C-alpha cells in the first residue's frame, strides 16, 4: 500500500488541481518518465558500454543512463515551453525534467533490486515479455514524487498557479 499508494495519490493530486494546469503537470510526469525510459533503452542498446549496476540490473549501461537523463531533461523543457505552466519556464522545466528522469532511473533500479532480492524474475505476467505491470510504472512512481515536489515549490513561491 505504501509503495504504490502515495505515488497514486500524488498523481491524482497533480491532475485534480483547481486549474487547467493540473493536466499539464500530469502530462509532464508521463512525458519525462516515458522519454527517459525509452531513450535509456535505445541509447543503451545502441551504444552499450560499461554496466551501470550489474548485480541488480545486468543489462543497464552508463550510456543508457546518460541518454535517459538527457531525454528527461529535454522532455521537461519541451513540456514547460509548449504548455502554459505558470512560471515554470523552459530552463526550470529542464531542471525538473532532469530530476524526474533521475528519479525514473532510480525507480527502475529499485524495482530490479527488489526482484533480485526476493528471487523473482518477473513481478507479474499480465504483459507478456515484460517484467510485469510494476516494471512498466516503477520509474513513473518515483518521477511523480519529484514532479509533485516541484509543483509544491512553484505554489509556495507564488510563481503561478
Secondary structure as UniProt FT lines:
FT   HELIX           2..15
FT   HELIX           21..47
FT   STRAND          51..53
FT   TURN            54..56
FT   STRAND          57..61
FT   HELIX           62..82
FT   TURN            86..87
FT   HELIX           90..117
FT   TURN            118..119
FT   TURN            128..129
FT   HELIX           133..157
//
